[in-house]
Amino acid sequence: MFEKGTTVKMTKGYRGLRGEILEKTGSSYDLYVVKLENGIHLVAGPSAFVPKQGKKEEF
């Protein structure tokens, strides 16, 4: 489970874009609302992104 505010990098359809987890959905699945750097909000599971490791500039 990821915390609100976690910085992520997309690996699937929006590959390479950075984003931030806004909230976990009410679904029984592990789904999150993610705000991407281009302003799009989407729902994604953990297989669609990787969490930030280290400083944001290193991402």
C-alpha distance matrix in Angstrom:
0.0 3.8 6.8 9.9 12.4 10.6 13.3 13.0 15.9 16.4 17.6 18.9 21.2 20.9 21.0 21.4 20.6 18.4 16.3 14.0 11.0 12.9 10.8 8.7 11.5 13.1 12.9 12.2 10.7 7.3 9.3 9.4 12.8 13.7 17.0 18.9 21.6 24.2 23.3 21.9 18.9 17.2 14.5 12.6 10.2 8.7 12.1 13.8 12.7 12.2 10.9 13.9 15.5 18.3 20.4 20.1 23.6 22.7 20.3
3.8 0.0 3.8 6.8 8.7 6.8 9.7 10.0 13.3 14.4 16.2 18.0 20.0 19.1 19.2 19.1 17.9 15.3 13.1 10.5 7.8 10.1 9.0 8.1 11.6 14.0 14.4 14.6 12.9 9.3 9.8 8.5 11.1 11.2 14.1 15.9 18.4 21.3 20.4 19.4 16.7 15.5 13.5 11.9 10.4 8.7 12.4 13.1 11.2 10.5 8.4 10.9 13.0 15.6 17.2 16.7 20.3 19.7 17.3
6.8 3.8 0.0 3.8 6.2 5.8 9.5 11.1 14.8 16.3 18.8 20.6 22.2 20.8 21.2 20.7 18.9 15.9 13.2 9.9 7.3 8.6 7.7 8.2 12.0 14.4 15.7 16.4 15.3 12.0 11.9 9.8 11.3 11.5 13.7 16.0 18.1 21.1 19.9 19.4 16.7 16.3 14.8 14.1 13.3 12.1 15.8 16.0 13.8 13.1 10.3 11.8 14.0 15.8 16.8 16.3 20.1 20.1 18.1
9.9 6.8 3.8 0.0 3.8 5.7 9.0 11.1 14.7 16.2 19.2 20.7 21.7 19.9 20.9 20.3 17.9 14.8 11.6 7.9 5.4 5.3 5.5 7.7 11.2 13.9 15.9 17.4 16.5 13.4 12.3 9.2 9.5 9.6 11.1 13.8 15.8 18.7 17.0 16.8 14.1 14.4 13.6 13.7 14.0 13.6 17.2 16.6 14.5 14.4 11.7 12.8 15.6 17.0 17.2 16.0 19.7 20.5 18.3
12.4 8.7 6.2 3.8 0.0 3.8 6.3 9.3 12.9 14.9 18.2 20.2 21.1 18.8 19.4 18.2 15.7 12.2 9.3 5.6 5.2 6.0 8.2 10.8 14.2 17.2 19.0 20.6 19.3 16.0 14.5 11.2 10.7 9.4 9.9 12.0 13.2 16.4 15.2 15.7 13.7 14.7 14.7 14.7 15.4 14.6 17.8 16.6 14.0 13.6 10.6 10.7 13.6 14.5 14.1 12.6 16.3 17.4 15.5
10.6 6.8 5.8 5.7 3.8 0.0 3.8 6.4 10.1 12.5 15.4 17.8 19.3 17.1 17.2 15.9 14.1 10.7 8.4 5.6 5.4 8.1 9.7 11.3 14.8 18.0 19.0 20.2 18.3 14.7 13.7 10.8 11.3 9.5 10.7 11.9 13.3 16.7 16.2 16.3 14.5 14.8 14.4 13.5 13.6 12.0 15.0 14.1 11.1 10.1 6.9 7.3 10.2 11.7 12.1 10.8 14.5 14.9 12.8
13.3 9.7 9.5 9.0 6.3 3.8 0.0 3.8 7.1 10.1 13.2 15.8 17.2 14.6 14.3 12.6 10.8 7.2 5.8 4.5 6.6 9.7 12.1 13.9 16.9 20.4 21.1 22.5 20.1 16.6 15.1 12.2 12.1 9.3 9.7 9.7 10.4 14.0 14.3 14.7 13.8 14.2 14.6 13.5 14.1 12.4 14.7 13.1 9.7 8.7 6.0 5.4 8.9 10.3 10.1 7.9 11.4 11.9 9.4
13.0 10.0 11.1 11.1 9.3 6.4 3.8 0.0 3.8 6.5 9.4 12.1 13.8 11.6 11.0 9.7 8.5 5.7 5.2 5.9 7.4 11.0 12.9 13.9 16.5 20.1 20.1 21.3 18.6 15.1 13.6 11.3 11.6 8.6 9.7 8.9 10.3 13.5 14.2 13.9 13.1 12.7 12.9 11.1 11.5 9.7 11.4 9.6 6.1 5.5 4.3 5.3 9.0 11.5 11.8 9.6 12.4 12.1 8.8
15.9 13.3 14.8 14.7 12.9 10.1 7.1 3.8 0.0 3.8 6.5 9.6 11.4 8.9 7.6 6.0 5.7 4.4 6.2 8.6 10.5 14.0 16.0 16.7 18.9 22.5 22.0 23.3 20.1 16.9 15.3 13.4 13.6 10.3 11.0 9.0 10.0 12.6 14.2 13.7 13.8 13.2 13.8 11.6 12.3 10.6 11.0 8.6 5.4 5.4 6.5 7.1 10.1 12.7 12.8 10.3 12.0 11.4 7.6
16.4 14.4 16.3 16.2 14.9 12.5 10.1 6.5 3.8 0.0 3.8 6.0 7.6 5.8 4.8 5.4 5.5 6.3 7.5 10.2 11.4 14.6 16.2 16.5 17.9 21.5 20.6 21.9 18.6 15.8 13.9 12.6 12.7 9.8 10.9 8.8 10.7 12.3 13.8 12.4 12.5 11.2 11.7 9.4 10.4 9.5 9.1 5.9 4.2 6.5 8.9 10.5 13.5 16.3 16.6 14.0 15.5 14.8 11.0
17.6 16.2 18.8 19.2 18.2 15.4 13.2 9.4 6.5 3.8 0.0 3.8 6.9 6.7 4.4 6.3 8.2 9.7 11.3 13.8 14.6 17.9 19.0 18.7 19.9 23.2 21.7 22.6 19.0 16.5 15.1 14.7 15.4 13.0 14.5 12.4 14.2 15.4 17.2 15.5 15.6 13.7 13.7 10.7 10.9 9.7 7.8 5.3 5.0 7.1 10.5 12.4 14.7 17.8 18.6 16.4 17.6 16.2 12.5
18.9 18.0 20.6 20.7 20.2 17.8 15.8 12.1 9.6 6.0 3.8 0.0 3.8 5.6 5.0 8.4 9.8 11.9 13.0 15.5 15.9 18.7 19.5 19.0 19.4 22.5 20.7 21.8 18.1 16.3 14.6 14.7 15.2 13.4 15.0 13.1 15.3 15.7 17.2 14.8 14.9 12.5 12.5 9.8 10.4 10.5 8.1 5.2 7.2 10.2 13.6 15.8 18.3 21.4 22.1 19.8 20.9 19.8 16.1
21.2 20.0 22.2 21.7 21.1 19.3 17.2 13.8 11.4 7.6 6.9 3.8 0.0 3.8 5.5 9.1 9.6 12.3 13.2 16.0 16.5 18.8 19.9 19.7 19.6 22.8 21.2 22.8 19.4 17.9 15.6 15.3 15.0 13.2 14.2 12.1 14.3 13.8 15.3 12.6 13.3 11.0 11.9 10.2 12.1 13.0 11.2 7.8 9.9 13.2 16.2 18.2 21.0 23.8 24.0 21.2 22.3 21.7 18.0
20.9 19.1 20.8 19.9 18.8 17.1 14.6 11.6 8.9 5.8 6.7 5.6 3.8 0.0 3.8 6.4 6.0 8.9 10.2 13.3 14.6 16.9 18.7 19.1 19.6 23.1 22.0 23.9 20.7 18.7 16.1 14.9 14.1 11.4 11.6 8.9 10.7 10.3 12.3 10.2 11.5 10.2 11.9 10.6 12.9 13.5 12.4 8.6 9.2 12.2 14.6 16.0 19.0 21.5 21.2 18.1 19.1 18.9 15.2
21.0 19.2 21.2 20.9 19.4 17.2 14.3 11.0 7.6 4.8 4.4 5.0 5.5 3.8 0.0 3.8 5.7 8.7 11.0 14.3 15.8 18.7 20.5 20.8 21.7 25.1 24.0 25.4 21.9 19.6 17.6 16.6 16.3 13.5 13.9 11.0 12.1 12.5 14.9 13.5 14.6 13.3 14.5 12.5 13.8 13.4 11.8 8.5 8.4 10.5 13.3 14.4 16.9 19.5 19.4 16.7 17.2 16.5 12.9
21.4 19.1 20.7 20.3 18.2 15.9 12.6 9.7 6.0 5.4 6.3 8.4 9.1 6.4 3.8 0.0 3.8 6.5 9.7 13.2 15.5 18.5 20.7 21.5 23.0 26.6 25.9 27.3 24.0 21.2 19.3 17.7 17.2 13.9 13.7 10.4 10.5 11.6 14.4 13.9 15.4 14.9 16.4 14.5 15.8 14.8 13.8 10.8 9.2 10.2 12.3 12.4 14.7 16.8 16.3 13.5 13.7 13.1 9.6
20.6 17.9 18.9 17.9 15.7 14.1 10.8 8.5 5.7 5.5 8.2 9.8 9.6 6.0 5.7 3.8 0.0 3.8 6.6 10.3 13.0 15.5 18.2 19.5 20.9 24.6 24.3 26.2 23.1 20.4 17.9 15.8 14.7 11.1 10.2 6.7 6.7 8.0 10.7 10.5 12.1 12.3 14.3 13.2 15.2 14.7 14.5 11.1 9.4 10.9 12.1 12.2 15.1 16.9 15.9 12.6 13.3 13.7 10.2
18.4 15.3 15.9 14.8 12.2 10.7 7.2 5.7 4.4 6.3 9.7 11.9 12.3 8.9 8.7 6.5 3.8 0.0 3.8 7.2 10.3 13.0 15.9 17.5 19.5 23.3 23.4 25.2 22.4 19.3 17.0 14.4 13.3 9.6 8.6 5.9 5.7 8.7 10.5 11.0 11.8 12.4 14.1 13.1 14.8 13.9 14.6 11.6 9.0 9.6 9.7 9.3 12.6 14.1 13.0 9.6 11.1 11.8 8.4
16.3 13.1 13.2 11.6 9.3 8.4 5.8 5.2 6.2 7.5 11.3 13.0 13.2 10.2 11.0 9.7 6.6 3.8 0.0 3.8 6.8 9.3 12.3 14.2 16.3 20.1 20.5 22.6 20.1 17.1 14.5 11.5 10.0 6.3 5.3 4.0 5.5 8.6 9.0 9.3 9.1 10.0 11.7 11.2 13.2 12.8 14.4 11.6 9.2 10.2 9.5 9.8 13.5 15.1 14.1 10.9 13.3 14.3 11.1
14.0 10.5 9.9 7.9 5.6 5.6 4.5 5.9 8.6 10.2 13.8 15.5 16.0 13.3 14.3 13.2 10.3 7.2 3.8 0.0 3.8 6.2 9.2 11.6 14.2 17.8 18.8 20.9 18.8 15.6 13.3 9.8 8.6 5.5 5.3 6.5 8.2 11.3 10.6 10.9 9.6 10.6 11.5 11.4 13.0 12.6 15.1 12.9 10.4 11.0 9.3 9.7 13.4 14.8 14.1 11.4 14.5 15.6 12.9
11.0 7.8 7.3 5.4 5.2 5.4 6.6 7.4 10.5 11.4 14.6 15.9 16.5 14.6 15.8 15.5 13.0 10.3 6.8 3.8 0.0 3.8 5.8 7.9 10.6 14.2 15.3 17.3 15.5 12.4 10.1 6.6 6.0 4.5 6.5 8.9 11.4 14.0 12.7 12.1 9.6 9.8 9.5 9.6 10.8 10.7 13.8 12.3 10.4 11.2 9.6 11.1 14.6 16.5 16.5 14.4 17.7 18.4 15.6
12.9 10.1 8.6 5.3 6.0 8.1 9.7 11.0 14.0 14.6 17.9 18.7 18.8 16.9 18.7 18.5 15.5 13.0 9.3 6.2 3.8 0.0 3.8 7.3 9.5 12.9 14.8 17.3 16.2 13.6 11.1 7.4 5.5 5.6 6.7 10.1 12.6 14.7 12.5 12.0 9.1 10.0 10.0 11.3 13.0 13.7 16.9 15.2 13.9 15.0 13.3 14.6 18.1 19.6 19.3 17.0 20.4 21.5 18.8
10.8 9.0 7.7 5.5 8.2 9.7 12.1 12.9 16.0 16.2 19.0 19.5 19.9 18.7 20.5 20.7 18.2 15.9 12.3 9.2 5.8 3.8 0.0 3.8 6.3 9.4 11.5 13.9 13.3 11.0 8.9 5.8 5.4 7.5 9.7 13.2 16.0 18.0 15.6 14.5 11.1 10.9 9.6 10.9 11.9 12.9 16.4 15.5 14.6 15.9 14.3 16.3 19.5 21.4 21.6 19.8 23.3 24.0 21.3
8.7 8.1 8.2 7.7 10.8 11.3 13.9 13.9 16.7 16.5 18.7 19.0 19.7 19.1 20.8 21.5 19.5 17.5 14.2 11.6 7.9 7.3 3.8 0.0 3.8 6.6 8.2 10.2 9.6 7.6 6.1 4.4 6.2 9.0 12.2 15.2 18.5 20.3 18.2 16.4 12.8 11.6 9.1 9.7 9.8 11.1 14.6 14.4 14.2 15.6 14.5 17.2 20.1 22.5 23.3 21.7 25.3 25.5 22.6
11.5 11.6 12.0 11.2 14.2 14.8 16.9 16.5 18.9 17.9 19.9 19.4 19.6 19.6 21.7 23.0 20.9 19.5 16.3 14.2 10.6 9.5 6.3 3.8 0.0 3.8 5.3 8.4 8.4 7.9 5.7 5.5 6.7 10.3 13.4 16.4 19.9 21.1 18.8 16.5 12.7 11.0 8.1 9.7 10.1 12.6 15.5 15.2 15.9 17.9 17.4 20.3 23.4 25.9 26.7 24.8 28.2 28.4 25.3
13.1 14.0 14.4 13.9 17.2 18.0 20.4 20.1 22.5 21.5 23.2 22.5 22.8 23.1 25.1 26.6 24.6 23.3 20.1 17.8 14.2 12.9 9.4 6.6 3.8 0.0 3.8 6.6 8.4 9.1 8.3 9.1 10.4 14.1 17.0 20.2 23.7 24.7 22.3 19.9 16.1 14.4 11.4 12.8 12.8 15.2 18.1 18.3 19.2 21.1 20.6 23.6 26.5 29.0 29.9 28.3 31.8 31.9 28.9
12.9 14.4 15.7 15.9 19.0 19.0 21.1 20.1 22.0 20.6 21.7 20.7 21.2 22.0 24.0 25.9 24.3 23.4 20.5 18.8 15.3 14.8 11.5 8.2 5.3 3.8 0.0 3.8 5.1 7.2 6.8 9.1 11.2 14.7 18.0 20.7 24.4 25.3 23.2 20.4 16.8 14.3 10.8 11.5 10.9 13.6 15.9 16.5 18.1 20.2 20.4 23.7 26.5 29.4 30.6 29.0 32.3 32.0 28.8
12.2 14.6 16.4 17.4 20.6 20.2 22.5 21.3 23.3 21.9 22.6 21.8 22.8 23.9 25.4 27.3 26.2 25.2 22.6 20.9 17.3 17.3 13.9 10.2 8.4 6.6 3.8 0.0 3.8 6.7 8.3 11.2 14.0 17.2 20.8 23.2 26.9 28.0 26.3 23.5 20.0 17.2 13.6 13.4 11.7 13.8 15.9 17.3 18.9 20.6 20.8 24.3 26.7 29.8 31.4 30.2 33.5 32.9 29.8
10.7 12.9 15.3 16.5 19.3 18.3 20.1 18.6 20.1 18.6 19.0 18.1 19.4 20.7 21.9 24.0 23.1 22.4 20.1 18.8 15.5 16.2 13.3 9.6 8.4 8.4 5.1 3.8 0.0 3.8 5.7 9.3 12.5 15.1 18.8 20.8 24.5 25.7 24.3 21.5 18.2 15.1 11.4 10.3 8.2 10.3 12.1 13.7 15.5 17.3 18.0 21.6 24.0 27.3 29.0 27.7 30.8 30.0 26.8
7.3 9.3 12.0 13.4 16.0 14.7 16.6 15.1 16.9 15.8 16.5 16.3 17.9 18.7 19.6 21.2 20.4 19.3 17.1 15.6 12.4 13.6 11.0 7.6 7.9 9.1 7.2 6.7 3.8 0.0 3.8 6.9 10.6 12.6 16.4 18.3 21.8 23.5 22.3 19.8 16.6 13.8 10.2 8.6 5.9 7.2 9.9 11.4 12.4 13.9 14.3 17.9 20.3 23.5 25.2 24.0 27.2 26.4 23.3
9.3 9.8 11.9 12.3 14.5 13.7 15.1 13.6 15.3 13.9 15.1 14.6 15.6 16.1 17.6 19.3 17.9 17.0 14.5 13.3 10.1 11.1 8.9 6.1 5.7 8.3 6.8 8.3 5.7 3.8 0.0 3.8 7.1 9.4 13.2 15.2 18.8 20.1 18.8 16.1 12.9 10.0 6.4 5.5 4.6 7.3 9.9 10.1 11.3 13.5 14.0 17.4 20.3 23.4 24.5 22.8 25.9 25.5 22.2
9.4 8.5 9.8 9.2 11.2 10.8 12.2 11.3 13.4 12.6 14.7 14.7 15.3 14.9 16.6 17.7 15.8 14.4 11.5 9.8 6.6 7.4 5.8 4.4 5.5 9.1 9.1 11.2 9.3 6.9 3.8 0.0 3.8 6.1 9.8 12.2 15.7 17.3 15.7 13.5 10.2 8.1 5.4 5.4 6.2 8.1 11.2 10.4 10.5 12.6 12.4 15.3 18.6 21.3 22.0 20.1 23.3 23.3 20.0
12.8 11.1 11.3 9.5 10.7 11.3 12.1 11.6 13.6 12.7 15.4 15.2 15.0 14.1 16.3 17.2 14.7 13.3 10.0 8.6 6.0 5.5 5.4 6.2 6.7 10.4 11.2 14.0 12.5 10.6 7.1 3.8 0.0 3.8 6.8 9.8 13.3 14.5 12.4 10.3 6.7 5.6 4.5 6.6 9.0 11.0 13.7 11.9 11.9 14.2 13.9 16.2 19.8 22.1 22.2 19.7 22.8 23.4 20.1
13.7 11.2 11.5 9.6 9.4 9.5 9.3 8.6 10.3 9.8 13.0 13.4 13.2 11.4 13.5 13.9 11.1 9.6 6.3 5.5 4.5 5.6 7.5 9.0 10.3 14.1 14.7 17.2 15.1 12.6 9.4 6.1 3.8 0.0 3.8 6.2 9.8 11.4 9.9 8.2 5.6 5.4 6.1 7.0 9.6 10.8 13.1 10.6 9.8 12.0 11.7 13.5 17.3 19.4 19.2 16.4 19.3 20.0 16.7
17.0 14.1 13.7 11.1 9.9 10.7 9.7 9.7 11.0 10.9 14.5 15.0 14.2 11.6 13.9 13.7 10.2 8.6 5.3 5.3 6.5 6.7 9.7 12.2 13.4 17.0 18.0 20.8 18.8 16.4 13.2 9.8 6.8 3.8 0.0 3.8 6.8 8.2 6.4 5.9 4.4 6.6 9.0 10.3 13.2 14.2 16.2 13.3 12.1 14.1 13.5 14.4 18.2 19.8 18.8 15.6 18.1 19.5 16.4
18.9 15.9 16.0 13.8 12.0 11.9 9.7 8.9 9.0 8.8 12.4 13.1 12.1 8.9 11.0 10.4 6.7 5.9 4.0 6.5 8.9 10.1 13.2 15.2 16.4 20.2 20.7 23.2 20.8 18.3 15.2 12.2 9.8 6.2 3.8 0.0 3.8 5.4 5.4 5.4 6.2 7.9 10.7 11.2 14.1 14.7 15.9 12.5 11.2 13.2 13.2 13.7 17.4 18.9 17.7 14.2 16.1 17.4 14.2
21.6 18.4 18.1 15.8 13.2 13.3 10.4 10.3 10.0 10.7 14.2 15.3 14.3 10.7 12.1 10.5 6.7 5.7 5.5 8.2 11.4 12.6 16.0 18.5 19.9 23.7 24.4 26.9 24.5 21.8 18.8 15.7 13.3 9.8 6.8 3.8 0.0 3.8 5.5 7.4 9.4 11.6 14.5 14.9 17.6 17.7 18.8 15.4 13.6 14.9 14.6 14.2 17.5 18.4 16.5 12.8 14.0 15.9 13.2
24.2 21.3 21.1 18.7 16.4 16.7 14.0 13.5 12.6 12.3 15.4 15.7 13.8 10.3 12.5 11.6 8.0 8.7 8.6 11.3 14.0 14.7 18.0 20.3 21.1 24.7 25.3 28.0 25.7 23.5 20.1 17.3 14.5 11.4 8.2 5.4 3.8 0.0 3.8 5.8 9.0 11.4 14.9 15.8 18.9 19.6 20.3 16.6 15.6 17.5 17.8 17.7 21.0 22.1 20.2 16.4 17.2 19.1 16.3
23.3 20.4 19.9 17.0 15.2 16.2 14.3 14.2 14.2 13.8 17.2 17.2 15.3 12.3 14.9 14.4 10.7 10.5 9.0 10.6 12.7 12.5 15.6 18.2 18.8 22.3 23.2 26.3 24.3 22.3 18.8 15.7 12.4 9.9 6.4 5.4 5.5 3.8 0.0 3.8 6.5 9.8 13.3 15.1 18.4 19.6 20.8 17.3 16.5 18.6 18.5 18.7 22.3 23.4 21.6 17.9 19.3 21.4 18.6
21.9 19.4 19.4 16.8 15.7 16.3 14.7 13.9 13.7 12.4 15.5 14.8 12.6 10.2 13.5 13.9 10.5 11.0 9.3 10.9 12.1 12.0 14.5 16.4 16.5 19.9 20.4 23.5 21.5 19.8 16.1 13.5 10.3 8.2 5.9 5.4 7.4 5.8 3.8 0.0 3.8 6.5 10.2 12.1 15.7 17.4 18.4 14.9 14.8 17.5 18.0 18.9 22.6 24.3 23.0 19.5 21.1 22.6 19.4
18.9 16.7 16.7 14.1 13.7 14.5 13.8 13.1 13.8 12.5 15.6 14.9 13.3 11.5 14.6 15.4 12.1 11.8 9.1 9.6 9.6 9.1 11.1 12.8 12.7 16.1 16.8 20.0 18.2 16.6 12.9 10.2 6.7 5.6 4.4 6.2 9.4 9.0 6.5 3.8 0.0 3.8 7.2 9.7 13.3 15.3 16.9 13.8 13.9 16.6 16.8 18.2 22.0 23.9 23.1 19.8 22.1 23.3 20.0
17.2 15.5 16.3 14.4 14.7 14.8 14.2 12.7 13.2 11.2 13.7 12.5 11.0 10.2 13.3 14.9 12.3 12.4 10.0 10.6 9.8 10.0 10.9 11.6 11.0 14.4 14.3 17.2 15.1 13.8 10.0 8.1 5.6 5.4 6.6 7.9 11.6 11.4 9.8 6.5 3.8 0.0 3.8 6.4 10.1 12.6 13.9 11.0 11.9 15.1 15.9 18.0 21.7 24.1 23.8 20.8 23.2 23.8 20.3
14.5 13.5 14.8 13.6 14.7 14.4 14.6 12.9 13.8 11.7 13.7 12.5 11.9 11.9 14.5 16.4 14.3 14.1 11.7 11.5 9.5 10.0 9.6 9.1 8.1 11.4 10.8 13.6 11.4 10.2 6.4 5.4 4.5 6.1 9.0 10.7 14.5 14.9 13.3 10.2 7.2 3.8 0.0 3.8 7.1 10.2 11.8 9.7 11.1 14.3 15.2 17.9 21.4 24.2 24.4 21.9 24.5 24.7 21.2
12.6 11.9 14.1 13.7 14.7 13.5 13.5 11.1 11.6 9.4 10.7 9.8 10.2 10.6 12.5 14.5 13.2 13.1 11.2 11.4 9.6 11.3 10.9 9.7 9.7 12.8 11.5 13.4 10.3 8.6 5.5 5.4 6.6 7.0 10.3 11.2 14.9 15.8 15.1 12.1 9.7 6.4 3.8 0.0 3.8 6.7 8.0 6.2 7.9 11.2 12.6 15.8 19.0 22.1 22.8 20.5 23.1 22.8 19.1
10.2 10.4 13.3 14.0 15.4 13.6 14.1 11.5 12.3 10.4 10.9 10.4 12.1 12.9 13.8 15.8 15.2 14.8 13.2 13.0 10.8 13.0 11.9 9.8 10.1 12.8 10.9 11.7 8.2 5.9 4.6 6.2 9.0 9.6 13.2 14.1 17.6 18.9 18.4 15.7 13.3 10.1 7.1 3.8 0.0 3.8 5.5 5.7 7.5 10.2 11.7 15.3 18.1 21.5 22.8 21.0 23.8 22.9 19.4
8.7 8.7 12.1 13.6 14.6 12.0 12.4 9.7 10.6 9.5 9.7 10.5 13.0 13.5 13.4 14.8 14.7 13.9 12.8 12.6 10.7 13.7 12.9 11.1 12.6 15.2 13.6 13.8 10.3 7.2 7.3 8.1 11.0 10.8 14.2 14.7 17.7 19.6 19.6 17.4 15.3 12.6 10.2 6.7 3.8 0.0 3.8 5.3 5.6 7.1 8.7 12.5 14.8 18.4 20.1 18.8 21.5 20.3 17.0
12.1 12.4 15.8 17.2 17.8 15.0 14.7 11.4 11.0 9.1 7.8 8.1 11.2 12.4 11.8 13.8 14.5 14.6 14.4 15.1 13.8 16.9 16.4 14.6 15.5 18.1 15.9 15.9 12.1 9.9 9.9 11.2 13.7 13.1 16.2 15.9 18.8 20.3 20.8 18.4 16.9 13.9 11.8 8.0 5.5 3.8 0.0 3.8 5.7 7.6 10.5 14.0 16.1 19.8 21.5 20.2 22.4 20.7 17.4
13.8 13.1 16.0 16.6 16.6 14.1 13.1 9.6 8.6 5.9 5.3 5.2 7.8 8.6 8.5 10.8 11.1 11.6 11.6 12.9 12.3 15.2 15.5 14.4 15.2 18.3 16.5 17.3 13.7 11.4 10.1 10.4 11.9 10.6 13.3 12.5 15.4 16.6 17.3 14.9 13.8 11.0 9.7 6.2 5.7 5.3 3.8 0.0 3.8 7.3 10.3 13.3 16.0 19.4 20.5 18.6 20.6 19.4 15.8
12.7 11.2 13.8 14.5 14.0 11.1 9.7 6.1 5.4 4.2 5.0 7.2 9.9 9.2 8.4 9.2 9.4 9.0 9.2 10.4 10.4 13.9 14.6 14.2 15.9 19.2 18.1 18.9 15.5 12.4 11.3 10.5 11.9 9.8 12.1 11.2 13.6 15.6 16.5 14.8 13.9 11.9 11.1 7.9 7.5 5.6 5.7 3.8 0.0 3.8 6.6 9.5 12.3 15.6 16.7 14.9 17.0 15.8 12.3
12.2 10.5 13.1 14.4 13.6 10.1 8.7 5.5 5.4 6.5 7.1 10.2 13.2 12.2 10.5 10.2 10.9 9.6 10.2 11.0 11.2 15.0 15.9 15.6 17.9 21.1 20.2 20.6 17.3 13.9 13.5 12.6 14.2 12.0 14.1 13.2 14.9 17.5 18.6 17.5 16.6 15.1 14.3 11.2 10.2 7.1 7.6 7.3 3.8 0.0 3.8 6.6 8.8 12.3 13.9 12.8 15.0 13.3 10.1
10.9 8.4 10.3 11.7 10.6 6.9 6.0 4.3 6.5 8.9 10.5 13.6 16.2 14.6 13.3 12.3 12.1 9.7 9.5 9.3 9.6 13.3 14.3 14.5 17.4 20.6 20.4 20.8 18.0 14.3 14.0 12.4 13.9 11.7 13.5 13.2 14.6 17.8 18.5 18.0 16.8 15.9 15.2 12.6 11.7 8.7 10.5 10.3 6.6 3.8 0.0 3.8 6.4 9.7 11.4 10.6 13.5 12.2 9.5
13.9 10.9 11.8 12.8 10.7 7.3 5.4 5.3 7.1 10.5 12.4 15.8 18.2 16.0 14.4 12.4 12.2 9.3 9.8 9.7 11.1 14.6 16.3 17.2 20.3 23.6 23.7 24.3 21.6 17.9 17.4 15.3 16.2 13.5 14.4 13.7 14.2 17.7 18.7 18.9 18.2 18.0 17.9 15.8 15.3 12.5 14.0 13.3 9.5 6.6 3.8 0.0 3.8 6.3 7.6 7.0 10.0 8.8 6.7
15.5 13.0 14.0 15.6 13.6 10.2 8.9 9.0 10.1 13.5 14.7 18.3 21.0 19.0 16.9 14.7 15.1 12.6 13.5 13.4 14.6 18.1 19.5 20.1 23.4 26.5 26.5 26.7 24.0 20.3 20.3 18.6 19.8 17.3 18.2 17.4 17.5 21.0 22.3 22.6 22.0 21.7 21.4 19.0 18.1 14.8 16.1 16.0 12.3 8.8 6.4 3.8 0.0 3.8 6.7 8.0 10.2 8.1 7.3
18.3 15.6 15.8 17.0 14.5 11.7 10.3 11.5 12.7 16.3 17.8 21.4 23.8 21.5 19.5 16.8 16.9 14.1 15.1 14.8 16.5 19.6 21.4 22.5 25.9 29.0 29.4 29.8 27.3 23.5 23.4 21.3 22.1 19.4 19.8 18.9 18.4 22.1 23.4 24.3 23.9 24.1 24.2 22.1 21.5 18.4 19.8 19.4 15.6 12.3 9.7 6.3 3.8 0.0 3.8 6.6 8.5 6.8 7.8
20.4 17.2 16.8 17.2 14.1 12.1 10.1 11.8 12.8 16.6 18.6 22.1 24.0 21.2 19.4 16.3 15.9 13.0 14.1 14.1 16.5 19.3 21.6 23.3 26.7 29.9 30.6 31.4 29.0 25.2 24.5 22.0 22.2 19.2 18.8 17.7 16.5 20.2 21.6 23.0 23.1 23.8 24.4 22.8 22.8 20.1 21.5 20.5 16.7 13.9 11.4 7.6 6.7 3.8 0.0 3.8 5.5 5.5 7.1
20.1 16.7 16.3 16.0 12.6 10.8 7.9 9.6 10.3 14.0 16.4 19.8 21.2 18.1 16.7 13.5 12.6 9.6 10.9 11.4 14.4 17.0 19.8 21.7 24.8 28.3 29.0 30.2 27.7 24.0 22.8 20.1 19.7 16.4 15.6 14.2 12.8 16.4 17.9 19.5 19.8 20.8 21.9 20.5 21.0 18.8 20.2 18.6 14.9 12.8 10.6 7.0 8.0 6.6 3.8 0.0 3.8 5.4 5.4
23.6 20.3 20.1 19.7 16.3 14.5 11.4 12.4 12.0 15.5 17.6 20.9 22.3 19.1 17.2 13.7 13.3 11.1 13.3 14.5 17.7 20.4 23.3 25.3 28.2 31.8 32.3 33.5 30.8 27.2 25.9 23.3 22.8 19.3 18.1 16.1 14.0 17.2 19.3 21.1 22.1 23.2 24.5 23.1 23.8 21.5 22.4 20.6 17.0 15.0 13.5 10.0 10.2 8.5 5.5 3.8 0.0 3.8 5.5
22.7 19.7 20.1 20.5 17.4 14.9 11.9 12.1 11.4 14.8 16.2 19.8 21.7 18.9 16.5 13.1 13.7 11.8 14.3 15.6 18.4 21.5 24.0 25.5 28.4 31.9 32.0 32.9 30.0 26.4 25.5 23.3 23.4 20.0 19.5 17.4 15.9 19.1 21.4 22.6 23.3 23.8 24.7 22.8 22.9 20.3 20.7 19.4 15.8 13.3 12.2 8.8 8.1 6.8 5.5 5.4 3.8 0.0 3.8
20.3 17.3 18.1 18.3 15.5 12.8 9.4 8.8 7.6 11.0 12.5 16.1 18.0 15.2 12.9 9.6 10.2 8.4 11.1 12.9 15.6 18.8 21.3 22.6 25.3 28.9 28.8 29.8 26.8 23.3 22.2 20.0 20.1 16.7 16.4 14.2 13.2 16.3 18.6 19.4 20.0 20.3 21.2 19.1 19.4 17.0 17.4 15.8 12.3 10.1 9.5 6.7 7.3 7.8 7.1 5.4 5.5 3.8 0.0
